Structure formats: structure tokens, C-alpha cells
Amino acid sequence: MNVKESANRADERIFLKLAESPFFQTYRKAFNDATGLSVTLLPADQDEGDEFSGRSIGHHSNSFCRKMNEREGGCASCQASHKTLARSACGHPDTATCFAGMRETLIPVRSGDRTFAMLSIGEVFTSQPGKRLPAALTAAFDDSGVSSTERGTLEKLWRETPVMTTDQYQGTVTLLAAFALQLADILNRLLIEEANAEPEVVVKAKRFVNAHLEDKISLESVAQHVGVSPYYFCKVFKQSAGMTLTEFVNRRRVEWAKRKLLNPQARVTEVAFDVGFQSISQFNRSFLKYVGESPTRFRENQESSTRLREMNAA
């Protein structure tokens, strides 16, 4: 996994947390109940060809638009119209009327100078459609190879599209713009949490180490397990954990050894090899480094503490 892939995965995690947050879900339902419109959350700042899994939350609530885009290849005119609007709305709210005569508005959810997501509403008429189909819509049917039977179904769905006055629609945009500012506060908190969180490769590596402490663990084997190069893994692990993989492994083995040494029947040599150290000298050096005393002295001190507690209890 390279740096770009790691960043994209982090963005996906944050986007899904934002979309699934109780705050967004509650507002989404309230907005629909109050206005009759569905609000959609879309990720932004994606390179051409990149997609999140579950790319949008509720996109194409309009039955006509959904039907057009369910066809093989989707609706090229719709996709082109939406991309043009997305580019123009990257820094500020913007509204466009598509080839089918419907309005759509995108409102950016920003963190600093970056647009991270967009709220989308629309796919509605702000004036009553005429008796004849717009020429652009007829052309889109022709370009998409829509059959005469399909045209009848699609025209019916098109005419069933909700109609709002211009003032009503602008009022919903104003409400949504205020919500975008509140959503940006949650986004900033999520970004801070993600920045402080351990990368996925580090989490997976620690789980692997904890499950194989008694085995021989190498940098190469752990990097292979998490699916990255040893060089990249070494760099990311040190930055995140504040120590090398070897230091982490030895610390975990020493902590395990401390628990085993509480058993007075366990020999120090046996404990050393049981927890994965390759030699008693390596065990003694690591134990002294991380505990501040030798394994034997640690055990003696623990036994003394136990006897003292028992005497005080008596």
C-alpha cells in the first residue's frame, strides 16, 4: 500500500463516519420531513476514476434520474451535468439546471481550504414542465438508445418530478448551507481523531505480534503480513508507535515474562524462551532495560511485596 492509497482509505473512513453519524442521519430525516426533498452526502476531491465503496448516501432520489442511471452505461448527459456542477461548487454552494430541466444544488462541507464532501439536493422543477419534452431530453433519449416503451415509462417518471417555487427551493438551499457549517465542525473532529489514530498497517502489525510473541518475528515477515514493503512499514511504524518494531516486540515479551515470573515454580530460563527470546542474555538485557531490574530481582521484590501484604492483612 502506498501513501496515496493509505490517504484514500483514511478519507473513506472519515466520509463514512460523517455519513453514518447520528447528527447527519437525524438532520437528513428532519430535512426530508420538512421539505419533501432528500439530502445526499457525496465525497469530494477524488481523482478521475477513484471511487469510495458506497460512493454516495442516497444519491438520485428522483425516480426519473435513478431510472436513467440504472441503464447500462448510465446517463452520459446526467453525469456530465453533475461533474460540471461539482467543479463549480467546490468552494461555494452552486445550483444548476440539468438537461432535463431539473435543478440540483451542491453545497461544500469544508475543512480549512479543502472541500471534503458535498451536500446535494434537488432534481426538482422550479416551474411547471411544459406539455412537450425539452429538446435536450429527447436528444438524451436518442443518444442512450432508449426504446419507445422505455420512453413512455421515463416520461411518466419525469412528469411526476416534484415542483417547488423558486423561493421555496432557495429556502431549502439556505437551510442546507447552515447545516453544512455544522457538519464541518463534526468533520474537523473526525479529522483530528484520524490524525491521532494509528494507521491500519500498524494496528494489524501489533495484532500479529501479540498473536506470535513466542515465535521468531522479523521485520520482513510482519511487513509481508500487513501487505507493505519493509521500508515503508519500518517508517510508518516508528512514526506511529514511537519505537522500532524490535523494541515493541521486546517490550511485549517482557510484559508477558513479568506475568509468568509471578509463578514461583517457573524457572527464569524457561520463561525467557517461552515468551520468545532467543537467548537468556538477550532476555536479561531487555528486562533490565524496560523494567529497571533483573528478572531474578523482579521476582524477589514481587515475593517480598506479597509476603508484606499477607502480614499486613493478618
Salt bridges, closest charged atoms under 4 A:
ASP11 OD2 - ARG114 NH2 2.77
ASP33 OD2 - LYS29 NZ 2.91
ASP45 OD2 - ARG114 NE 2.91
ASP47 OD2 - LYS4 NZ 3.07
GLU48 OE2 - LYS83 NZ 3.23
GLU104 OE2 - HIS82 ND1 3.21
GLU123 OE2 - HIS60 ND1 2.93
ASP142 OD1 - ARG151 NH2 2.17
GLU150 OE2 - ARG71 NE 3.41
GLU155 OE2 - ARG159 NE 3.19
GLU160 OE2 - LYS156 NZ 2.53
GLU194 OE2 - ARG13 NH2 2.47
GLU198 OE2 - LYS206 NZ 2.48
GLU200 OE1 - ARG9 NH1 3.50
GLU255 OE2 - LYS258 NZ 3.63
GLU300 OE1 - ARG297 NE 3.53
